[in-house]
Amino acid sequence: MAAPSRVVVTGAAGFIGSHLCERLLVLGHEVVGIDSFADFYDRRLKEQNLAGSQANPNFTFEEMDLVEADLSRVLQGSKVVYHLAGQPGVRPSWGGQFDRYVRDNLIATQRLLEALKEAPIDRLVFAGSSSVYGDAEMFPTKESALPRPVSPYGVTKLAAEHLTLLYANNFGVPAVSVRYFTVFGPRQRPDMAFSRFMQALVDHDAIEVFGDGEQTREFTYVSDAVEGTVKAATADVTGQVFNLGGGSRVTVNRVLATLEEISGLQVRRQTLPAAPGDPRHTGASINLARERLGWEPRVSLREGLTKQWRWFQANRRLGARFSGGA
């Protein structure tokens, strides 16, 4: 960003949101963090995520539900809004939980967009997801590929992204969307693969592998995802969509082998059937982000996994204490 200003981050207590808040504070901004502390995982873990930001006098936190709250007060005077709030998770989005995904991903976004119609902001950055691509026909997948989500979660993220761009076209909300590809690093949610793998390793439990492990993912280190998000706030790219991916596709089997090398522990596997809603492969074309945002991923999978493992080791007593409510 250029000059320091007042910015808002929704989903501020989450994995990526908390890192984004800290980065914006380093850049000198006045940051207002919003989170509802939804119970997808333990509230105390989210409170710990916020500890660094809350030690900074330029950070203010508002606990509120985007669907129910009057957002005009917190948006007043803000130049940029980063919308990261939402209900995550592919596998839980089937069945009876779908109402929650619609509420937290779609209706919450609509309420925010309605409030932003009247707010003179410079930019709204919407946090999208690679889940919108589903089983893409081409790799690496470009932003112009036809979205075909294969999970209810992906459907709600795509609908929210379309809604965001709809408000950009019809009401002039200066919105841009970034699509994250499997973000990892310190503070990763306990339900996500690397966190589960590491917990199983230290507990000497078998690691659950869905399918044959030869499925590939584009893994993106959290600091790289954050930098791309920040850059999307200032480039002349209103109304556009950008992939933010780590730069290479890796199989789950390769991840487990790398984790064995880093940890010095032997992986035991429990092979399960492939899960509904999990695409076989994901892979990002990041040429557009390179050209228009001046963004480049810098942290390799091995380096990022090492950082996450060290953080996990340093914090696992905390995680173990909190896991009962996760």
C-alpha positions in Angstrom: 0.0 0.0 0.0 1.0 3.6 -0.4 0.3 5.9 2.5 -0.8 4.4 5.9 -4.6 4.5 6.3 -7.5 2.9 8.2 -8.3 -0.6 6.9 -10.8 -3.3 7.9 -10.1 -7.1 7.9 -13.0 -9.4 8.3 -12.2 -12.9 9.6 -9.3 -11.2 11.5 -8.9 -14.0 14.0 -8.6 -16.7 11.4 -5.4 -18.3 10.0 -4.8 -16.0 7.0 -6.7 -13.1 8.5 -4.5 -12.9 11.6 -1.3 -12.9 9.5 -2.8 -10.2 7.2 -3.5 -8.0 10.2 0.0 -8.2 11.4 1.4 -7.4 8.0 -0.8 -4.4 7.6 0.2 -3.1 11.1 3.9 -3.5 10.1 3.1 -1.3 7.0 1.8 1.4 9.4 -1.9 1.1 8.9 -4.7 1.5 11.5 -6.3 -1.9 11.4 -9.9 -2.8 12.5 -10.3 -6.5 12.8 -13.7 -8.1 12.7 -14.5 -11.7 13.7 -17.6 -13.5 15.0 -15.6 -16.4 16.6 -17.8 -19.0 14.9 -17.3 -22.4 16.5 -15.7 -24.2 13.5 -12.7 -24.6 15.8 -11.8 -23.5 19.4 -12.2 -19.8 20.2 -9.1 -19.8 22.3 -6.9 -20.7 19.3 -8.4 -17.8 17.4 -7.8 -15.5 20.4 -4.2 -16.7 20.4 -4.0 -15.8 16.7 -4.8 -12.2 17.5 -2.4 -11.8 20.4 0.4 -10.2 18.3 -2.0 -7.7 16.7 -3.7 -6.8 19.9 -0.4 -5.7 21.4 -0.2 -3.0 18.8 -2.0 0.3 19.6 -3.0 0.7 16.0 -5.2 -2.4 16.2 -8.9 -2.4 17.2 -11.0 -5.5 17.4 -14.7 -5.8 16.9 -16.5 -9.1 17.7 -19.5 -9.1 15.4 -21.6 -11.2 13.0 -21.6 -9.7 9.5 -25.1 -10.9 8.8 -26.7 -9.2 11.9 -24.4 -6.2 12.7 -24.8 -2.6 11.6 -21.5 -2.3 9.7 -21.6 1.4 9.0 -19.8 2.4 12.2 -16.7 0.1 11.7 -16.5 0.9 7.9 -16.6 4.7 8.5 -13.3 6.3 7.4 -11.8 3.1 6.1 -9.9 3.1 2.8 -9.6 -0.7 2.2 -11.7 -3.6 3.3 -10.2 -7.1 3.2 -13.1 -9.7 3.3 -11.7 -13.0 4.6 -14.5 -14.0 6.9 -16.4 -17.1 5.9 -17.2 -20.8 6.8 -14.3 -22.9 5.6 -13.9 -26.6 4.9 -14.8 -28.8 1.9 -15.9 -32.0 3.6 -18.2 -30.6 6.2 -20.1 -28.6 3.6 -22.3 -31.5 2.6 -25.6 -32.3 4.2 -27.1 -30.5 7.1 -24.3 -28.0 7.4 -25.0 -26.3 4.1 -27.3 -23.7 5.6 -24.3 -22.4 7.6 -22.1 -22.1 4.5 -24.8 -20.2 2.7 -25.2 -17.9 5.6 -21.6 -17.2 6.4 -20.2 -17.2 2.9 -23.0 -15.8 0.8 -25.4 -13.8 2.9 -22.6 -12.3 5.0 -20.9 -11.1 1.9 -24.1 -9.6 0.6 -24.6 -7.7 3.8 -21.1 -6.3 3.6 -21.5 -5.3 0.0 -24.8 -3.5 0.8 -23.0 -1.5 3.5 -20.1 -0.7 1.1 -22.5 0.8 -1.5 -22.7 3.8 0.8 -19.0 3.8 2.0 -16.4 5.7 -0.1 -13.7 3.1 0.1 -10.7 2.7 -2.3 -10.8 -1.1 -2.6 -12.5 -4.2 -1.4 -10.4 -7.3 -1.6 -12.4 -10.5 -1.6 -10.7 -13.7 -0.4 -11.8 -16.3 -3.0 -10.8 -20.0 -3.3 -9.3 -22.4 -5.8 -12.2 -24.6 -4.9 -14.3 -22.8 -7.5 -12.3 -24.6 -10.2 -13.2 -28.1 -9.1 -11.7 -30.7 -11.5 -10.2 -28.2 -13.9 -9.6 -29.3 -17.5 -6.2 -27.6 -17.8 -3.1 -27.2 -15.6 -1.9 -24.8 -14.6 -5.4 -23.3 -14.4 -6.0 -19.8 -15.6 -8.5 -17.4 -14.1 -10.4 -17.5 -17.4 -11.1 -21.3 -16.9 -14.8 -22.1 -16.5 -15.5 -22.6 -12.7 -17.0 -26.0 -12.0 -16.9 -26.5 -8.2 -17.2 -30.1 -6.9 -18.2 -29.2 -3.3 -21.0 -27.2 -1.7 -18.2 -25.1 -0.1 -16.9 -24.3 -3.6 -20.4 -23.4 -4.8 -20.8 -20.8 -2.0 -17.4 -19.3 -2.6 -18.1 -18.9 -6.3 -21.5 -17.4 -5.6 -20.0 -14.9 -3.2 -17.3 -14.0 -5.7 -19.9 -13.4 -8.4 -21.9 -11.3 -6.0 -18.9 -9.2 -5.2 -18.1 -8.5 -8.9 -21.9 -7.9 -9.4 -21.7 -5.0 -6.9 -18.6 -3.8 -8.6 -20.3 -3.6 -12.0 -23.7 -2.2 -10.8 -22.8 0.0 -7.9 -19.2 0.9 -8.4 -17.9 -1.0 -5.3 -14.2 -1.1 -6.2 -13.7 -4.9 -5.7 -11.0 -7.4 -6.7 -10.9 -11.1 -5.9 -7.9 -13.3 -5.0 -8.3 -17.0 -5.2 -6.1 -18.8 -2.6 -4.6 -22.2 -3.4 -4.2 -24.4 -0.3 -2.5 -22.0 2.1 -0.3 -23.4 4.9 2.1 -22.2 7.6 2.0 -21.3 11.3 -1.6 -21.0 12.7 -3.0 -23.2 10.0 -6.5 -24.4 11.1 -6.5 -27.7 13.0 -8.8 -29.3 10.4 -6.4 -28.7 7.5 -4.1 -31.4 6.2 -0.7 -30.3 7.3 -2.0 -29.6 10.9 -3.6 -33.0 11.0 -0.5 -34.7 9.6 1.7 -33.0 12.3 -0.7 -33.8 15.1 -0.8 -37.5 14.1 3.0 -37.6 13.9 3.6 -36.4 17.4 0.7 -38.6 18.7 2.2 -41.6 16.9 -1.1 -42.1 15.2 -1.7 -43.1 11.6 -2.2 -40.3 9.1 -5.4 -40.4 7.2 -4.8 -40.3 3.5 -7.8 -40.0 1.3 -7.2 -41.9 -1.9 -3.8 -43.1 -3.2 -1.9 -40.0 -2.2 -1.0 -39.2 -5.8 -3.5 -36.3 -5.9 -1.7 -33.0 -6.3 -2.2 -29.6 -4.7 -0.8 -26.2 -5.3 0.4 -25.3 -1.8 0.9 -21.6 -0.9 2.8 -20.3 2.1 0.8 -17.9 4.2 3.2 -14.9 3.9 3.0 -15.2 0.1 -0.8 -15.3 0.2 -0.8 -12.2 2.4 1.6 -10.3 0.2 -0.6 -11.0 -2.9 -3.7 -9.9 -0.9 -2.0 -6.6 0.1 -0.8 -5.9 -3.4 -4.4 -6.4 -4.8 -5.5 -3.4 -2.7 -3.5 -0.9 -4.6 -2.9 -2.1 -8.2 -5.2 -0.8 -10.9 -7.2 -4.0 -11.1 -10.8 -3.3 -10.0 -13.2 -5.9 -11.2 -10.6 -8.6 -11.8 -9.8 -12.0 -10.3 -6.3 -13.3 -9.5 -4.9 -16.7 -8.6 -2.5 -16.8 -5.7 -0.6 -20.1 -5.8 2.7 -21.3 -4.5 4.3 -21.9 -7.9 4.3 -25.7 -8.1 2.1 -28.7 -7.7 3.1 -31.5 -5.3 1.5 -34.9 -4.5 0.3 -35.7 -1.0 2.8 -38.6 -0.9 5.6 -36.1 -1.6 4.4 -33.9 1.2 4.4 -36.8 3.7 8.0 -37.8 2.6 9.2 -34.2 3.1 7.5 -34.1 6.5 9.3 -37.3 7.5 12.6 -35.7 6.6 11.9 -32.5 8.5 10.5 -34.1 11.6 12.7 -37.2 11.8 9.6 -39.2 12.5 8.2 -42.1 10.5 4.8 -41.7 8.9 2.2 -44.4 9.4 -0.7 -44.2 7.0 -4.4 -45.1 7.1 -5.7 -45.2 3.5 -9.3 -44.0 3.2 -11.5 -43.7 0.1 -11.3 -40.5 -1.9 -13.5 -37.9 -0.3 -16.5 -36.4 -2.2 -15.8 -32.8 -3.1 -12.0 -33.1 -3.2 -10.6 -32.4 -6.7 -8.0 -34.8 -7.9 -5.6 -32.0 -8.8 -5.2 -28.3 -8.3 -2.7 -26.0 -10.0 -2.5 -22.3 -10.4 -1.4 -20.2 -13.4 0.0 -17.1 -11.6 1.1 -15.2 -14.6 -1.7 -12.6 -14.2 -0.7 -11.9 -10.6 2.9 -11.6 -11.7 2.0 -9.1 -14.5 -0.7 -7.0 -12.9 0.2 -7.2 -9.2 3.9 -7.5 -9.3 3.6 -10.5 -7.1 5.8 -13.6 -6.9 5.6 -16.5 -4.4 8.9 -16.7 -2.4 8.6 -19.6 0.1 9.1 -23.1 -1.1 7.1 -26.0 0.2 10.0 -27.5 2.1 10.9 -24.1 3.7 7.3 -23.4 4.6 6.7 -26.9 6.0 9.8 -26.5 8.1 8.5 -23.2 9.5 5.1 -24.7 10.2 6.7 -27.7 11.9 8.8 -25.5 14.2 5.8 -23.4 15.1 3.7 -26.5 15.7 6.4 -28.0 18.0 6.6 -24.7 20.0 2.8 -24.4 20.3 1.6 -28.0 20.5 1.0 -27.9 24.3 -1.3 -25.0 23.7 -3.0 -26.9 20.8 -3.3 -30.1 22.9 -5.0 -28.1 25.7 -7.4 -26.5 23.3 -8.1 -29.6 21.1 -11.1 -30.7 23.2 -13.2 -27.8 21.9 -12.0 -27.9 18.3 
